[in-house]
Amino acid sequence: MTERQLIQEILNSEAIEYRFENVDEDSKEYTLLLKRQDKDVRAVETINDEIKKYFQSANFDYKEELHPEGTDEDIRLVIKRNNGAK
């Protein structure tokens, strides 16, 4: 499974809308914008905590920005596969 497929699988399991804002396949770093679906009543912080656990268990560094300025999205996250990951 490619890293991009793993990212998509994690985000699909959380039932959240997402789009890739920036992809750097060479450095394996991805910037994504996430938005709750219309009927999702979970707090943004709860969603972020759930997603963070999945990415950290898959050996990704995780840096989030909640309610990023200049967007309609709920979370901007930058993830990068750890060097020690397979």
C-alpha positions, 0 to 999 in steps of 0.5 A: 500500500502506498503512503497516499493510499494509507492516508486515504484509508485513514481519513475515509475511516473517519468519514471526513471530507478531505483534499490534498493541498500539497503533496511532496512524494520525494520527501513523503510530506503531505498537507491536507485540508479536512472538513466535517461532513454536514451532519457530523456533530463531533467537535473539531478537537475530537476529530483531530485527536482521533485522526492523530492517533491513527497517523501516529500509529502508522508512523507519521509525524503529525502537525495540525492547525485547527480552523486554519485562516483563509479556508472554510476547512476545519483542520489543516494538517501536515503529515510526514512519514517517519524515516524509520517507517517501512 
